[in-house]
Amino acid sequence: MSESVQAPPEAAAVITEPVPDLQLQLLIQLLDRELRSSLPITLTLTGGVLHGDVIGHEAWKADWARSLRQVEGEGANLIAEFPESVDQGIRELVAGEGAGHLPRWIHLRDVTLLLGGTGTLHLPLWRGRLADVSGWALGRPQ
């Protein structure tokens, strides 16, 4: 009598990535429509709590360029245009795919980062991956 051993069916590899909050994505998409729009927001991240004014991508690019144009030297002028150069490359790369994508990044102005009991960091601009935001609330802590 012979026994046959059957191998288990091959399981498909599963790749998991953090999923951004759809409501936060839609809020950012709404802010992207108006360059001057902003809202106070508090974000929970793995490393701490961050608060500032959430702004759209175009507003972030304008603030980035404005802040670097105040620095002297050719390097600053070159880097001032960096976000726009990246956007142009992305537009060319996805030209035939349509423009219906939700944002994957969040941009803040006048930021305070509270680092797990070790201190506070103040930044004029901040950009982070939406998938890294574990929680959020409108407004700033009091």
C-alpha positions in Angstrom: 0.0 0.0 0.0 1.5 3.3 -0.9 0.6 6.7 0.5 0.7 9.8 -1.5 1.3 13.1 0.1 -0.2 16.0 -1.6 1.5 19.4 -1.3 -0.6 22.2 -0.1 -1.8 24.5 -2.9 0.6 27.3 -3.6 -0.5 30.4 -1.7 -0.2 33.7 -3.6 2.2 36.1 -2.1 0.4 38.9 -0.3 2.0 42.3 -0.1 0.5 44.6 2.4 1.0 48.3 2.6 -0.6 50.8 5.0 -3.8 52.3 3.5 -4.3 56.1 3.7 -7.5 57.4 5.3 -10.0 58.0 2.5 -11.6 61.0 4.2 -8.2 62.6 4.8 -7.3 62.0 1.1 -10.6 63.7 0.0 -10.0 66.6 2.4 -6.5 67.2 0.9 -7.9 66.9 -2.6 -10.5 69.6 -1.8 -7.7 71.9 -0.4 -5.7 71.3 -3.6 -8.4 73.2 -5.5 -7.6 76.6 -3.9 -4.0 77.8 -3.4 -4.9 79.9 -0.4 -6.9 77.3 1.5 -5.6 75.8 4.7 -7.1 74.1 7.8 -5.5 73.6 11.3 -4.9 69.9 11.8 -3.3 67.5 14.3 -1.8 64.2 13.1 -0.7 61.1 15.0 2.3 59.4 13.5 4.5 56.6 14.7 7.1 59.0 16.1 4.8 61.5 17.8 2.2 64.1 17.2 2.4 66.8 14.6 0.2 69.9 14.2 0.0 72.7 11.7 -2.0 74.0 8.9 -2.8 71.4 6.2 -2.3 72.9 2.7 -2.6 71.6 -0.8 0.3 70.4 -2.9 0.4 73.5 -5.1 0.5 75.8 -2.0 3.3 73.7 -0.6 5.3 74.0 -3.8 4.8 77.8 -3.8 5.9 78.1 -0.2 8.9 75.8 -0.8 10.1 78.0 -3.8 9.5 81.2 -1.9 11.5 80.1 1.1 14.4 79.0 -1.0 14.5 82.1 -3.1 15.4 84.0 0.1 18.6 82.0 0.3 21.5 83.2 -1.7 23.4 81.0 -4.2 22.7 79.1 -7.4 22.0 75.9 -5.5 19.1 77.5 -3.7 17.6 78.6 -7.0 18.0 75.2 -8.5 16.4 73.5 -5.5 13.6 76.0 -5.4 12.3 74.6 -8.7 12.8 70.9 -7.6 9.1 70.1 -6.7 7.8 71.5 -10.0 10.5 69.5 -11.9 9.4 66.3 -10.1 5.7 67.1 -10.9 6.5 67.6 -14.5 8.3 64.3 -14.7 5.3 62.5 -13.1 2.9 64.2 -15.5 4.9 62.9 -18.4 5.2 59.4 -16.9 1.4 59.0 -16.3 0.2 61.1 -19.3 -2.1 58.3 -20.7 -3.4 57.1 -17.3 -5.8 59.9 -16.5 -5.8 62.3 -13.6 -8.2 60.7 -11.2 -5.7 59.7 -8.5 -6.2 60.5 -4.8 -3.3 62.2 -3.0 -0.7 60.1 -1.3 1.1 62.9 0.5 0.1 65.5 3.0 1.6 69.0 3.3 1.6 71.2 6.4 2.7 74.8 7.0 3.8 76.3 10.4 4.4 72.8 11.9 5.1 71.7 15.5 6.3 68.2 16.0 6.0 66.7 19.5 8.5 63.9 19.7 7.6 61.2 22.3 8.6 63.2 25.4 12.0 64.2 24.0 11.1 67.7 22.8 9.4 69.9 20.3 10.5 70.7 16.8 9.2 73.7 14.8 9.2 73.7 11.0 8.0 76.1 8.4 6.9 73.3 6.0 6.5 69.6 6.3 5.6 66.8 3.8 4.7 63.3 4.8 3.2 60.1 3.4 -0.5 59.8 4.1 -0.2 56.1 4.7 2.0 56.9 7.7 -0.7 58.9 9.4 -2.5 56.7 12.0 -4.9 59.3 13.2 -6.0 62.9 12.7 -8.2 65.7 14.0 -9.1 69.1 12.8 -7.7 71.8 15.0 -4.5 72.2 17.1 -3.9 71.1 20.7 -4.6 73.8 23.3 
